[in-house]
Amino acid sequence: MNIDLKYFKEKLEAEKIKIEDELKSMSIKNPRNQSDWQATYPERDLQDKIEADPTDVADNIEDYQERYALNDVLENRLNSVREALRAIEVGSYGICKIGGREHSIENERLEANPAAATCINHIEG
C-alpha cells in the first residue's frame, strides 16, 4: 500500500495548528507541563460584583463545564495528531497498532481520520 506521507503530514500539521488555536481561545498551558492544557473560566465580570446574580454564576459554571469537556476532547485529539506525526517521522505511519504490519490502515480511513492508529478491522470502540 502506498501512502502519500507528505499529503498526510500536511493535513495533520494543519489540524494540529487548528486544535492548538482552539485550545488557546479557551485554555491555558499548564505551567508545570507544557503539553497539558487547562480550561479557563469565561470572561465575565463576576469578580467585581459583591453580590453576583445567581443566574450569572450558574451560567459561568455551566460555560466552564462545557469548556472543560471540550478541552478534554481537543487535548485527546491533539495527542492523536502528534502521535501520527511521530509515526510519519519514524516510518510507522499507516501501520495498525493492533494488527501490526500485516494490517495496514486503509487509505479511506486515513483520509477520513489522518490520525487513525488502527485499521478498520481493529477500530477500538
N, C-alpha and C positions, 0 to 999 in steps of 0.2 A: 504494500500500500504506500502510495506517495502522498506525503503531506507537505503542503506549501508552508514551511516553517516561518518564512518572512511574513506572509499574509497573516497567519495566526498570531505571530508576535506583535504585529502592528495592532491587530484587533484587541489583544489582551492589554497592551500598553495604553491604548485609548480608553478602554474600560477602567483600568487602574486609575487613570487621571480623573475620570468622571466620578468614580466612587470616592476618591480622596477629596475632590471638591465638595461633594455632597456631605461627607463627614465633617469637613471644615466648617460648613454652614450651620451645623447643629451640635458639634462636639469639639472637645479639645484633646490634644495628645496628653497621655499620662506622663507626667514629668519623670517618673521612675522607670517607665517602659515606653519608649517612643513608638513602638509598634502597636500600642494599645490606645484606643480612643474612649473617651468618657463623655456621655451625653451631658449637655448643659441645659439649664433652665431657660425657657423662652425669655426674650427681652420684654419684660413687663415691669412697671414701676411699683411693684407691691412693697418693696422695702421702705419706700418713703412714706407710705401710708401707716399711720399709727394704728388705725383700725381698718384693715383691708376688708373689702366686701367678701363675704364667704364664697359667693359665686365666682369672683375673680380668682380667689385662692384655689378653688376646686378646678377651675379651667386651667390654671397654671400647672397644677399637679397632673391633670389629665394630659396636657400637652407634653409635659416632661415624660410621662409614661410612654406616650407614643414615640417620642424621640429615642427613649431608652431602647424600646423594642426595635425600631428601625436601625438604630446604631448597631445593635447586635447582628441583625441581618446583613448590613453593609460590611461590618468587620469580617464576618464569616466569608462573604463573597470576595472581599479584598484578599483574604488569606488564600482562597482557592485560586484567584488570579495570580497571586505571587508564586504559588506552588507550580502552576502551569508555566509561568515564565522561567522558573528554575529548571523545570523539566526540559524546556527547549534548550537551555544553556548546557545541560548535561547529556542531552541526546536521548532522553526517555519520554519525550512528548508523544502522545498518541498511543502509548502502551498502557493497557488496562492494569490498574494497581492490584486487582484481584486475580485476573487470569494470566497476567504476565505477557510475555512476547507472543504467545500463541493466540492472544485475544487483543488485536489492535482495536483502538477506538475508531468507530466508523466516522468517515468524513462528514456525513449528515449530522451526526451527533456533535462533532466538534464545531460545525457551522452554527448549530443551534446554541451550543454552550461551549465556547472555546476553552473553558477551564474544566471541562469534564475530566474526571480521573478514572472512569470506568467505561467499559463498552456497554452496549445496550443490554446484553445478557446478564451483566453484573451490576445493574443500577441498584444502588443502595436505597432502600425505601422503606 
